[in-house]
Amino acid sequence: LPPVDGAGEWVPLEEFTGRKSFGHFVCSCGRQWTTAHAFKEYKQGCQGCEKESFPVYMWVNFERRDPRDRRDVQDPDAHHDS
């Protein structure tokens, strides 16, 4: 999985206890993407085939961050498929 700056780990969706975090998605068409805007209870659409899927993995931070620190937010116009 792609690295995320900071102390933490990727966990399967079923083990994620938060609401929002980085998420890693894998589509049945073969595309994968990671986004800083993944929600446990919401699907995202693949930019290749438009099929929607839940994240496979979610990022759990080991340390609490100041919510005013927004350095981890990705450009919302950036493409997320690889």
Secondary structure, 3 states (H helix, E strand, C coil): CCCCCCCEEEEEHHHCCCCEEEEEEECCCCCEEEEEEEECCCCEECCCCCCEECCCEEEEECCCCCCCCCCCCCCCCCCCCC
